[in-house]
Amino acid sequence: PGCLLQILSYLGACDRLLKQGYEEGQVEEAMEMFQYSEKKAAEFLHLLAQFNDMGFQQNEIKEVLLLCGNQREKALEELVMK
């Protein structure tokens, strides 16, 4: 039963993130990266989109966000220095 609840929780989280307009592949990747923490995945996806809009490369953004633990200012500093 515990496993089923985890699956339902995961699907619910993915569904909520997809409804915010994020791509399915990105949602799944973010959920995996943050051990299925919807809050951290949402934070990551939000910052990823924000930095992407600023013109930074997606693979660089992902790397920096992981290193900086989703800290916006620190991540932005790292991206600008690259």
LUMSE-191419 format. One record per residue: residue in three letters; y, z, x of N, C-alpha, C, CB in turn. Coordinates in nm, 2 decimals. Last residue first. Glycine has a CB too. Layout:
% LUMSE-191419
aa->ALA; n.v->Y; n.w->Z; n.u->X; ca.v->Y; ca.w->Z; ca.u->X; c.v->Y; c.w->Z; c.u->X; cb.v->Y; cb.w->Z; cb.u->X
...
***
This chain:
% LUMSE-191419
aa->LYS; n.v->3.23; n.w->-1.64; n.u->3.03; ca.v->3.13; ca.w->-1.74; ca.u->3.06; c.v->3.19; c.w->-1.87; c.u->3.10; cb.v->3.02; cb.w->-1.75; cb.u->2.95
aa->MET; n.v->3.43; n.w->-1.48; n.u->2.92; ca.v->3.42; ca.w->-1.48; ca.u->3.07; c.v->3.32; c.w->-1.59; c.u->3.11; cb.v->3.37; cb.w->-1.35; cb.u->3.12
aa->VAL; n.v->3.40; n.w->-1.51; n.u->2.65; ca.v->3.52; ca.w->-1.56; ca.u->2.71; c.v->3.50; c.w->-1.58; c.u->2.86; cb.v->3.64; cb.w->-1.48; cb.u->2.67
aa->LEU; n.v->3.16; n.w->-1.36; n.u->2.62; ca.v->3.16; ca.w->-1.50; ca.u->2.59; c.v->3.28; c.w->-1.57; c.u->2.65; cb.v->3.17; cb.w->-1.52; cb.u->2.44
aa->GLU; n.v->3.25; n.w->-1.10; n.u->2.69; ca.v->3.14; ca.w->-1.16; ca.u->2.77; c.v->3.15; c.w->-1.32; c.u->2.75; cb.v->3.00; cb.w->-1.11; cb.u->2.73
aa->GLU; n.v->3.43; n.w->-1.05; n.u->2.48; ca.v->3.47; ca.w->-1.05; ca.u->2.62; c.v->3.38; c.w->-1.12; c.u->2.71; cb.v->3.48; cb.w->-0.90; cb.u->2.67
aa->LEU; n.v->3.26; n.w->-1.06; n.u->2.26; ca.v->3.37; ca.w->-1.16; ca.u->2.27; c.v->3.42; c.w->-1.17; c.u->2.42; cb.v->3.48; cb.w->-1.13; cb.u->2.18
aa->ALA; n.v->3.11; n.w->-0.83; n.u->2.31; ca.v->3.04; ca.w->-0.96; ca.u->2.31; c.v->3.15; c.w->-1.07; c.u->2.33; cb.v->2.97; cb.w->-0.99; cb.u->2.17
aa->LYS; n.v->3.30; n.w->-0.63; n.u->2.28; ca.v->3.23; ca.w->-0.65; ca.u->2.41; c.v->3.17; c.w->-0.79; c.u->2.42; cb.v->3.12; cb.w->-0.54; cb.u->2.42
aa->GLU; n.v->3.37; n.w->-0.67; n.u->2.01; ca.v->3.47; ca.w->-0.68; ca.u->2.12; c.v->3.41; c.w->-0.71; c.u->2.26; cb.v->3.56; cb.w->-0.55; cb.u->2.13
aa->ARG; n.v->3.11; n.w->-0.63; n.u->1.87; ca.v->3.20; ca.w->-0.75; ca.u->1.86; c.v->3.29; c.w->-0.77; c.u->1.98; cb.v->3.28; cb.w->-0.75; cb.u->1.74
aa->GLN; n.v->2.80; n.w->-0.54; n.u->1.95; ca.v->2.94; ca.w->-0.49; ca.u->1.96; c.v->3.04; c.w->-0.61; c.u->1.97; cb.v->2.96; cb.w->-0.39; cb.u->2.08
aa->ASN; n.v->2.53; n.w->-0.61; n.u->1.94; ca.v->2.62; ca.w->-0.65; ca.u->1.83; c.v->2.76; c.w->-0.59; c.u->1.83; cb.v->2.55; cb.w->-0.60; cb.u->1.70
aa->GLY; n.v->2.44; n.w->-0.54; n.u->2.20; ca.v->2.40; ca.w->-0.46; ca.u->2.08; c.v->2.49; c.w->-0.48; c.u->1.96; cb.v->2.40; cb.w->-0.31; cb.u->2.12
aa->CYS; n.v->2.49; n.w->-0.69; n.u->2.42; ca.v->2.59; ca.w->-0.60; ca.u->2.38; c.v->2.56; c.w->-0.52; c.u->2.25; cb.v->2.72; cb.w->-0.68; cb.u->2.35
aa->LEU; n.v->2.26; n.w->-0.85; n.u->2.43; ca.v->2.29; ca.w->-0.77; ca.u->2.54; c.v->2.39; c.w->-0.66; c.u->2.50; cb.v->2.35; cb.w->-0.85; cb.u->2.65
aa->LEU; n.v->2.28; n.w->-0.98; n.u->2.18; ca.v->2.16; ca.w->-0.89; ca.u->2.21; c.v->2.19; c.w->-0.80; c.u->2.32; cb.v->2.04; cb.w->-0.98; cb.u->2.24
aa->LEU; n.v->2.51; n.w->-1.12; n.u->2.22; ca.v->2.50; ca.w->-1.02; ca.u->2.11; c.v->2.39; c.w->-0.93; c.u->2.13; cb.v->2.49; cb.w->-1.09; cb.u->1.97
aa->VAL; n.v->2.44; n.w->-1.29; n.u->2.43; ca.v->2.54; ca.w->-1.19; ca.u->2.45; c.v->2.54; c.w->-1.09; c.u->2.34; cb.v->2.68; cb.w->-1.26; cb.u->2.45
aa->GLU; n.v->2.24; n.w->-1.45; n.u->2.31; ca.v->2.21; ca.w->-1.38; ca.u->2.43; c.v->2.31; c.w->-1.26; c.u->2.45; cb.v->2.22; cb.w->-1.47; cb.u->2.55
aa->LYS; n.v->2.38; n.w->-1.57; n.u->2.10; ca.v->2.26; ca.w->-1.49; ca.u->2.07; c.v->2.24; c.w->-1.40; c.u->2.19; cb.v->2.14; cb.w->-1.58; cb.u->2.04
aa->ILE; n.v->2.58; n.w->-1.72; n.u->2.24; ca.v->2.62; ca.w->-1.61; ca.u->2.15; c.v->2.50; c.w->-1.52; c.u->2.12; cb.v->2.67; cb.w->-1.67; cb.u->2.01
aa->GLU; n.v->2.42; n.w->-1.91; n.u->2.37; ca.v->2.50; ca.w->-1.81; ca.u->2.45; c.v->2.54; c.w->-1.69; c.u->2.36; cb.v->2.63; cb.w->-1.87; cb.u->2.51
aa->ASN; n.v->2.32; n.w->-2.05; n.u->2.16; ca.v->2.23; ca.w->-1.98; ca.u->2.24; c.v->2.30; c.w->-1.88; c.u->2.33; cb.v->2.15; cb.w->-2.08; cb.u->2.33
aa->GLN; n.v->2.57; n.w->-2.15; n.u->2.04; ca.v->2.48; ca.w->-2.06; ca.u->1.97; c.v->2.38; c.w->-1.98; c.u->2.06; cb.v->2.40; cb.w->-2.14; cb.u->1.87
aa->GLN; n.v->2.88; n.w->-2.16; n.u->2.21; ca.v->2.74; ca.w->-2.22; ca.u->2.20; c.v->2.65; c.w->-2.11; c.u->2.14; cb.v->2.69; cb.w->-2.27; cb.u->2.33
aa->PHE; n.v->3.19; n.w->-2.13; n.u->2.04; ca.v->3.10; ca.w->-2.09; ca.u->2.14; c.v->2.96; c.w->-2.15; c.u->2.11; cb.v->3.09; cb.w->-1.93; cb.u->2.15
aa->GLY; n.v->3.38; n.w->-2.18; n.u->1.84; ca.v->3.34; ca.w->-2.29; ca.u->1.93; c.v->3.24; c.w->-2.25; c.u->2.04; cb.v->3.46; cb.w->-2.34; cb.u->1.99
aa->MET; n.v->3.43; n.w->-2.01; n.u->1.64; ca.v->3.53; ca.w->-2.01; ca.u->1.75; c.v->3.50; c.w->-2.12; c.u->1.85; cb.v->3.53; cb.w->-1.87; cb.u->1.81
aa->ASP; n.v->3.21; n.w->-2.03; n.u->1.49; ca.v->3.33; ca.w->-2.10; ca.u->1.43; c.v->3.44; c.w->-2.10; c.u->1.54; cb.v->3.38; cb.w->-2.02; cb.u->1.31
aa->ASN; n.v->3.04; n.w->-1.87; n.u->1.64; ca.v->3.01; ca.w->-2.02; ca.u->1.63; c.v->3.14; c.w->-2.09; c.u->1.58; cb.v->2.89; cb.w->-2.04; cb.u->1.53
aa->PHE; n.v->3.15; n.w->-1.62; n.u->1.59; ca.v->3.16; ca.w->-1.68; ca.u->1.72; c.v->3.13; c.w->-1.83; c.u->1.73; cb.v->3.07; cb.w->-1.61; cb.u->1.82
aa->GLN; n.v->3.07; n.w->-1.61; n.u->1.31; ca.v->3.21; ca.w->-1.59; ca.u->1.35; c.v->3.23; c.w->-1.66; c.u->1.49; cb.v->3.25; cb.w->-1.45; cb.u->1.36
aa->ALA; n.v->2.79; n.w->-1.63; n.u->1.32; ca.v->2.87; ca.w->-1.73; ca.u->1.25; c.v->3.01; c.w->-1.73; c.u->1.30; cb.v->2.86; cb.w->-1.71; cb.u->1.10
aa->LEU; n.v->2.74; n.w->-1.40; n.u->1.47; ca.v->2.69; ca.w->-1.53; ca.u->1.52; c.v->2.77; c.w->-1.64; c.u->1.45; cb.v->2.54; cb.w->-1.55; cb.u->1.49
aa->LEU; n.v->2.83; n.w->-1.20; n.u->1.31; ca.v->2.90; ca.w->-1.22; ca.u->1.43; c.v->2.86; c.w->-1.36; c.u->1.49; cb.v->2.86; cb.w->-1.11; cb.u->1.53
aa->HIS; n.v->2.64; n.w->-1.23; n.u->1.10; ca.v->2.79; ca.w->-1.24; ca.u->1.07; c.v->2.86; c.w->-1.27; c.u->1.20; cb.v->2.84; cb.w->-1.10; cb.u->1.01
aa->LEU; n.v->2.40; n.w->-1.18; n.u->1.22; ca.v->2.43; ca.w->-1.31; ca.u->1.16; c.v->2.58; c.w->-1.34; c.u->1.14; cb.v->2.35; cb.w->-1.33; cb.u->1.03
aa->PHE; n.v->2.44; n.w->-0.91; n.u->1.30; ca.v->2.41; ca.w->-1.02; ca.u->1.40; c.v->2.45; c.w->-1.15; c.u->1.35; cb.v->2.27; cb.w->-1.01; cb.u->1.45
aa->GLU; n.v->2.46; n.w->-0.79; n.u->1.05; ca.v->2.57; ca.w->-0.77; ca.u->1.15; c.v->2.56; c.w->-0.89; c.u->1.25; cb.v->2.56; cb.w->-0.64; cb.u->1.23
aa->ALA; n.v->2.21; n.w->-0.85; n.u->0.95; ca.v->2.33; ca.w->-0.89; ca.u->0.88; c.v->2.45; c.w->-0.89; c.u->0.98; cb.v->2.35; cb.w->-0.81; cb.u->0.76
aa->ALA; n.v->2.05; n.w->-0.70; n.u->1.13; ca.v->2.03; ca.w->-0.85; ca.u->1.12; c.v->2.16; c.w->-0.91; c.u->1.06; cb.v->1.90; cb.w->-0.89; cb.u->1.04
aa->LYS; n.v->2.13; n.w->-0.44; n.u->1.08; ca.v->2.15; ca.w->-0.50; ca.u->1.21; c.v->2.14; c.w->-0.65; c.u->1.21; cb.v->2.05; cb.w->-0.44; cb.u->1.31
aa->LYS; n.v->2.04; n.w->-0.42; n.u->0.81; ca.v->2.18; ca.w->-0.39; ca.u->0.85; c.v->2.21; c.w->-0.46; c.u->0.98; cb.v->2.20; cb.w->-0.24; cb.u->0.86
aa->GLU; n.v->1.77; n.w->-0.47; n.u->0.81; ca.v->1.86; ca.w->-0.56; ca.u->0.74; c.v->2.00; c.w->-0.55; c.u->0.79; cb.v->1.84; cb.w->-0.54; cb.u->0.59
aa->SER; n.v->1.54; n.w->-0.46; n.u->1.06; ca.v->1.66; ca.w->-0.38; ca.u->1.01; c.v->1.76; c.w->-0.48; c.u->0.94; cb.v->1.73; cb.w->-0.30; cb.u->1.12
aa->TYR; n.v->1.32; n.w->-0.58; n.u->1.18; ca.v->1.34; ca.w->-0.58; ca.u->1.04; c.v->1.44; c.w->-0.49; c.u->0.98; cb.v->1.20; cb.w->-0.55; cb.u->0.97
aa->GLN; n.v->1.38; n.w->-0.56; n.u->1.46; ca.v->1.27; ca.w->-0.48; ca.u->1.40; c.v->1.28; c.w->-0.47; c.u->1.24; cb.v->1.25; cb.w->-0.35; cb.u->1.46
aa->PHE; n.v->1.56; n.w->-0.75; n.u->1.53; ca.v->1.61; ca.w->-0.62; ca.u->1.51; c.v->1.50; c.w->-0.53; c.u->1.43; cb.v->1.74; cb.w->-0.62; cb.u->1.43
aa->MET; n.v->1.42; n.w->-0.99; n.u->1.56; ca.v->1.49; ca.w->-0.94; ca.u->1.67; c.v->1.53; c.w->-0.79; c.u->1.66; cb.v->1.61; cb.w->-1.02; cb.u->1.71
aa->GLU; n.v->1.34; n.w->-1.04; n.u->1.29; ca.v->1.24; ca.w->-1.01; ca.u->1.39; c.v->1.31; c.w->-0.94; c.u->1.51; cb.v->1.17; cb.w->-1.14; cb.u->1.44
aa->MET; n.v->1.59; n.w->-1.10; n.u->1.17; ca.v->1.51; ca.w->-0.99; ca.u->1.12; c.v->1.40; c.w->-0.94; c.u->1.22; cb.v->1.44; cb.w->-1.02; cb.u->0.99
aa->ALA; n.v->1.66; n.w->-1.33; n.u->1.32; ca.v->1.74; ca.w->-1.20; ca.u->1.33; c.v->1.66; c.w->-1.08; c.u->1.28; cb.v->1.87; cb.w->-1.22; cb.u->1.24
aa->GLU; n.v->1.46; n.w->-1.51; n.u->1.23; ca.v->1.48; ca.w->-1.47; ca.u->1.37; c.v->1.55; c.w->-1.34; c.u->1.39; cb.v->1.55; cb.w->-1.59; cb.u->1.45
aa->GLU; n.v->1.52; n.w->-1.52; n.u->0.96; ca.v->1.39; ca.w->-1.48; ca.u->1.01; c.v->1.40; c.w->-1.43; c.u->1.15; cb.v->1.28; cb.w->-1.59; cb.u->0.99
aa->VAL; n.v->1.78; n.w->-1.63; n.u->0.97; ca.v->1.75; ca.w->-1.50; ca.u->0.90; c.v->1.62; c.w->-1.44; c.u->0.95; cb.v->1.75; cb.w->-1.52; cb.u->0.75
aa->GLN; n.v->1.74; n.w->-1.87; n.u->1.09; ca.v->1.83; ca.w->-1.77; ca.u->1.16; c.v->1.80; c.w->-1.63; c.u->1.10; cb.v->1.98; cb.w->-1.81; cb.u->1.14
aa->GLY; n.v->1.59; n.w->-2.00; n.u->0.90; ca.v->1.54; ca.w->-1.98; ca.u->1.04; c.v->1.61; c.w->-1.87; c.u->1.11; cb.v->1.54; cb.w->-2.11; cb.u->1.12
aa->GLU; n.v->1.77; n.w->-2.01; n.u->0.68; ca.v->1.64; ca.w->-1.94; ca.u->0.67; c.v->1.58; c.w->-1.91; c.u->0.81; cb.v->1.54; cb.w->-2.02; cb.u->0.60
aa->GLU; n.v->2.12; n.w->-1.95; n.u->0.73; ca.v->2.00; ca.w->-2.04; ca.u->0.73; c.v->1.87; c.w->-1.96; c.u->0.74; cb.v->2.01; cb.w->-2.14; cb.u->0.85
aa->TYR; n.v->2.33; n.w->-1.77; n.u->0.50; ca.v->2.27; ca.w->-1.79; ca.u->0.63; c.v->2.15; c.w->-1.88; c.u->0.62; cb.v->2.24; cb.w->-1.66; cb.u->0.70
aa->GLY; n.v->2.44; n.w->-1.71; n.u->0.25; ca.v->2.46; ca.w->-1.84; ca.u->0.31; c.v->2.41; c.w->-1.86; c.u->0.45; cb.v->2.61; cb.w->-1.86; cb.u->0.31
aa->GLN; n.v->2.37; n.w->-1.49; n.u->0.12; ca.v->2.50; ca.w->-1.48; ca.u->0.18; c.v->2.53; c.w->-1.61; c.u->0.26; cb.v->2.51; cb.w->-1.36; cb.u->0.28
aa->LYS; n.v->2.12; n.w->-1.54; n.u->0.05; ca.v->2.22; ca.w->-1.56; ca.u->-0.06; c.v->2.36; c.w->-1.55; c.u->0.00; cb.v->2.20; cb.w->-1.45; cb.u->-0.17
aa->LEU; n.v->1.99; n.w->-1.47; n.u->0.28; ca.v->1.99; ca.w->-1.61; ca.u->0.25; c.v->2.10; c.w->-1.64; c.u->0.14; cb.v->1.86; cb.w->-1.66; cb.u->0.19
aa->LEU; n.v->2.01; n.w->-1.19; n.u->0.25; ca.v->2.08; ca.w->-1.26; ca.u->0.36; c.v->2.09; c.w->-1.41; c.u->0.34; cb.v->2.00; cb.w->-1.23; cb.u->0.50
aa->ARG; n.v->1.84; n.w->-1.15; n.u->0.03; ca.v->1.98; ca.w->-1.11; ca.u->0.03; c.v->2.06; c.w->-1.18; c.u->0.14; cb.v->2.00; cb.w->-0.95; cb.u->0.04
aa->ASP; n.v->1.60; n.w->-1.24; n.u->0.13; ca.v->1.66; ca.w->-1.30; ca.u->0.02; c.v->1.81; c.w->-1.27; c.u->0.01; cb.v->1.59; cb.w->-1.26; cb.u->-0.11
aa->CYS; n.v->1.55; n.w->-1.06; n.u->0.34; ca.v->1.57; ca.w->-1.20; ca.u->0.37; c.v->1.64; c.w->-1.27; c.u->0.26; cb.v->1.43; cb.w->-1.27; cb.u->0.40
aa->ALA; n.v->1.51; n.w->-0.83; n.u->0.18; ca.v->1.62; ca.w->-0.83; ca.u->0.28; c.v->1.65; c.w->-0.98; c.u->0.32; cb.v->1.58; cb.w->-0.76; cb.u->0.41
aa->GLY; n.v->1.29; n.w->-0.90; n.u->0.03; ca.v->1.41; ca.w->-0.87; ca.u->-0.03; c.v->1.53; c.w->-0.88; c.u->0.06; cb.v->1.41; cb.w->-0.72; cb.u->-0.09
aa->LEU; n.v->1.10; n.w->-0.93; n.u->0.24; ca.v->1.14; ca.w->-1.04; ca.u->0.16; c.v->1.27; c.w->-1.02; c.u->0.08; cb.v->1.02; cb.w->-1.07; cb.u->0.05
aa->TYR; n.v->1.09; n.w->-0.66; n.u->0.33; ca.v->1.13; ca.w->-0.77; ca.u->0.42; c.v->1.18; c.w->-0.89; c.u->0.34; cb.v->1.02; cb.w->-0.81; cb.u->0.51
aa->SER; n.v->1.00; n.w->-0.53; n.u->0.11; ca.v->1.13; ca.w->-0.49; ca.u->0.16; c.v->1.18; c.w->-0.60; c.u->0.25; cb.v->1.11; cb.w->-0.36; cb.u->0.24
aa->LEU; n.v->0.75; n.w->-0.65; n.u->0.09; ca.v->0.84; ca.w->-0.67; ca.u->-0.02; c.v->0.98; c.w->-0.63; c.u->0.02; cb.v->0.80; cb.w->-0.58; cb.u->-0.14
aa->ILE; n.v->0.64; n.w->-0.56; n.u->0.33; ca.v->0.65; ca.w->-0.70; ca.u->0.30; c.v->0.75; c.w->-0.73; c.u->0.19; cb.v->0.51; cb.w->-0.76; cb.u->0.26
aa->GLN; n.v->0.63; n.w->-0.28; n.u->0.28; ca.v->0.71; ca.w->-0.34; ca.u->0.40; c.v->0.74; c.w->-0.49; c.u->0.38; cb.v->0.63; cb.w->-0.32; cb.u->0.53
aa->LEU; n.v->0.46; n.w->-0.27; n.u->0.07; ca.v->0.60; ca.w->-0.22; ca.u->0.05; c.v->0.69; c.w->-0.28; c.u->0.16; cb.v->0.61; cb.w->-0.07; cb.u->0.05
aa->LEU; n.v->0.23; n.w->-0.35; n.u->0.19; ca.v->0.28; ca.w->-0.43; ca.u->0.08; c.v->0.43; c.w->-0.39; c.u->0.06; cb.v->0.20; cb.w->-0.41; cb.u->-0.05
aa->CYS; n.v->0.18; n.w->-0.14; n.u->0.37; ca.v->0.20; ca.w->-0.27; ca.u->0.42; c.v->0.27; c.w->-0.36; c.u->0.31; cb.v->0.07; cb.w->-0.34; cb.u->0.46
aa->GLY; n.v->0.13; n.w->0.07; n.u->0.20; ca.v->0.25; ca.w->0.08; ca.u->0.29; c.v->0.28; c.w->-0.06; c.u->0.34; cb.v->0.22; cb.w->0.17; cb.u->0.40
aa->PRO; n.v->-0.12; n.w->0.00; n.u->0.08; ca.v->0.00; ca.w->0.00; ca.u->0.00; c.v->0.13; c.w->0.00; c.u->0.09; cb.v->0.00; cb.w->0.12; cb.u->-0.09
***
